[in-house]
Amino acid sequence: MTLVRMNHHTPKVFNEWVNRLNDENFFNDGTYQGFPPVNIVENKTDYVIEVAAPGREKSDFKVQVDKNILTISTEKKEVVENKEARQVRKEFTFRSFQRSFTLYDKIDVNGIVAKYENGILSLTLVKKEDVKESAKEITVL
């Protein structure tokens, strides 16, 4: 029986590819190009938007509405590195991002509530109540 030694380069090639991906200009000015994932659920009385943004603080988020455009954004966080420790591998960073959504006229902009918990930013957008106009009888003169 003959044993043949196999040199598998897959881990090394994969590591080089990941490092090149991190080093190349896949990000423009620190802005995350692939938007953070979002779930949107419609209920009878509201919509709920969930944004996956782990590793942030409540104060990192800026949520605003301007002309029926809801914008959610964060600024890039600078991490102070320990000069005495050597970074062996760094595969994730906290980058800035911005997501915008056009709101329907049926959303009560003043009733939007935002909550950040366990890495998920959750926004509740309350629907305006439908105002049903009652039938009017018009007197013929």
C-alpha positions, 0 to 999 in steps of 0.5 A: 500500500502506498501513501500519497501526500496531498497538498490541499491549498484550499484554506490558504487560497480561501484566506488570501481571497478573504484578505484581498476582499477586505483590502480592496476597495469594496467599500466606498468612503467607509459606507457599507455598500451591501445594505444591512438586511431588513424585514418588513411586516404589515399588521392590521394597525402598523408596519414593523421594519427590523434592521439587523445592525449588531454591535451598535449602541442606541445613540449610533442611529439617526432616524428621520423622516423628510417629505415621506422618506424615512432614513435610517443611518449610522456613522462609522465607529472608530475603534481604538486599537491596543498597541500592545496587542497584535491583530492576528485577523480582522474580518468584521468592522463597524461601517456606516450605512444608510437605508431609505424607505418611501412612506405611504400617506397612510403612515402616521409620521408622528407615531413612529417608534424606534427600539434597538434590542439584541442587535435589531433596530425595530421601527413601528410605523402606525397606520392612520385610521381610515376616516370613513365619510358618512353619506350626506344628503343634499337638499335640492333647492 
